[in-house]
Amino acid sequence: MSNIFEEKDLFHVDKEIIIYAFRYTLTRSTYATGTMSEFLIRNWDKFSRFEKDQIKHEIREAINEGNIGMEVDKQSWIRVLGK
């Protein structure tokens, strides 16, 4: 697994863990949704094309199924789709 953080960062987290956290927060109505969506936006260039496509696919699917949390959560995920 590749590491999403630079060597200078305090914590090193495999992208797989980030994807797990994304999937966990995707359908929630919580402040964690905003935290995760902002993290994805800030680190978007560190994900592979496949990972980006998968994230966007899962967001679109959750939106289409109406399984996206509250409107504020939906707007957070729509910002990720804009990347």
VMD Tcl script that draws the C-alpha trace (Angstrom):
set ca {
  {0.00 0.00 0.00}
  {1.19 3.47 -0.73}
  {1.52 6.13 1.91}
  {-0.54 9.28 1.36}
  {1.53 11.50 3.62}
  {4.96 12.97 3.08}
  {7.83 11.84 5.29}
  {7.67 15.09 7.27}
  {4.14 14.35 8.51}
  {3.61 13.12 12.03}
  {1.43 10.16 11.06}
  {1.74 7.78 8.14}
  {-1.49 6.23 6.91}
  {-1.95 3.78 4.08}
  {-4.41 4.91 1.44}
  {-6.42 1.78 2.13}
  {-7.25 3.15 5.60}
  {-8.28 6.47 4.03}
  {-10.63 4.63 1.66}
  {-12.14 2.76 4.64}
  {-12.71 6.06 6.45}
  {-14.22 7.59 3.30}
  {-16.67 4.71 2.95}
  {-17.60 4.92 6.61}
  {-18.34 8.65 6.46}
  {-20.02 8.64 3.03}
  {-23.50 7.76 4.30}
  {-23.27 9.49 7.68}
  {-24.82 12.70 8.96}
  {-21.92 13.97 11.02}
  {-19.15 16.55 11.08}
  {-16.81 13.74 10.01}
  {-18.30 14.01 6.52}
  {-16.91 17.53 6.16}
  {-13.57 16.49 7.64}
  {-13.22 13.60 5.19}
  {-14.39 15.50 2.13}
  {-11.95 18.35 2.87}
  {-9.16 15.83 3.41}
  {-9.88 14.22 0.04}
  {-9.91 17.61 -1.69}
  {-6.61 18.69 -0.08}
  {-4.91 15.40 -0.97}
  {-6.61 14.67 -4.32}
  {-3.38 14.71 -6.28}
  {-1.98 11.91 -4.11}
  {-4.61 9.41 -5.24}
  {-4.26 7.28 -8.37}
  {-6.65 7.70 -11.30}
  {-8.34 4.42 -10.28}
  {-8.79 5.58 -6.68}
  {-10.20 8.93 -7.80}
  {-12.63 7.24 -10.19}
  {-13.72 4.79 -7.48}
  {-14.30 7.56 -4.93}
  {-16.35 9.58 -7.39}
  {-18.33 6.51 -8.44}
  {-19.21 5.70 -4.83}
  {-20.24 9.31 -4.13}
  {-22.49 9.41 -7.22}
  {-24.01 6.06 -6.28}
  {-24.78 7.23 -2.73}
  {-26.34 10.44 -4.05}
  {-28.45 8.59 -6.61}
  {-29.67 6.15 -3.95}
  {-30.49 8.99 -1.55}
  {-28.08 7.51 0.97}
  {-25.85 10.52 1.51}
  {-26.79 12.05 4.87}
  {-28.18 15.54 5.19}
  {-28.06 18.29 2.55}
  {-24.91 19.78 4.11}
  {-23.24 16.36 3.81}
  {-24.35 16.05 0.20}
  {-22.82 19.44 -0.59}
  {-19.52 18.32 0.95}
  {-19.43 15.30 -1.34}
  {-20.43 17.34 -4.37}
  {-17.31 19.47 -3.78}
  {-15.23 16.28 -4.05}
  {-16.96 15.45 -7.34}
  {-15.76 18.84 -8.62}
  {-12.13 17.75 -8.35}
}
mol new
graphics top color blue
foreach p $ca { graphics top sphere $p radius 0.5 }
foreach p [lrange $ca 0 end-1] q [lrange $ca 1 end] { graphics top cylinder $p $q radius 0.2 }
display resetview
